[in-house]
Amino acid sequence: MDSDNDGKLTLENYKRFFTAYGLGASEEEAIFKKLDTNGDGFVTKDEVLKLVREFYLSQDENSPGNWILGKF
């Protein structure tokens, strides 16, 4: 997803990911804000690692990690 290989995902990177995988989310910006846990406008490698852990381990359906692939 990191098209410029700077170690950060932008909203545009995330939108391309959704398009490429046919996820068809219409709320990419709102979802990206959930994933950008520190609010700096980027999702870093450290944030992604935390989000993936939450995706697989969290029991909280509102946990940011549970939004990686959009709304289920």
Order of alpha helices (4+ residues) and beta strands (2+ residues): beta-alpha-alpha-beta-alpha
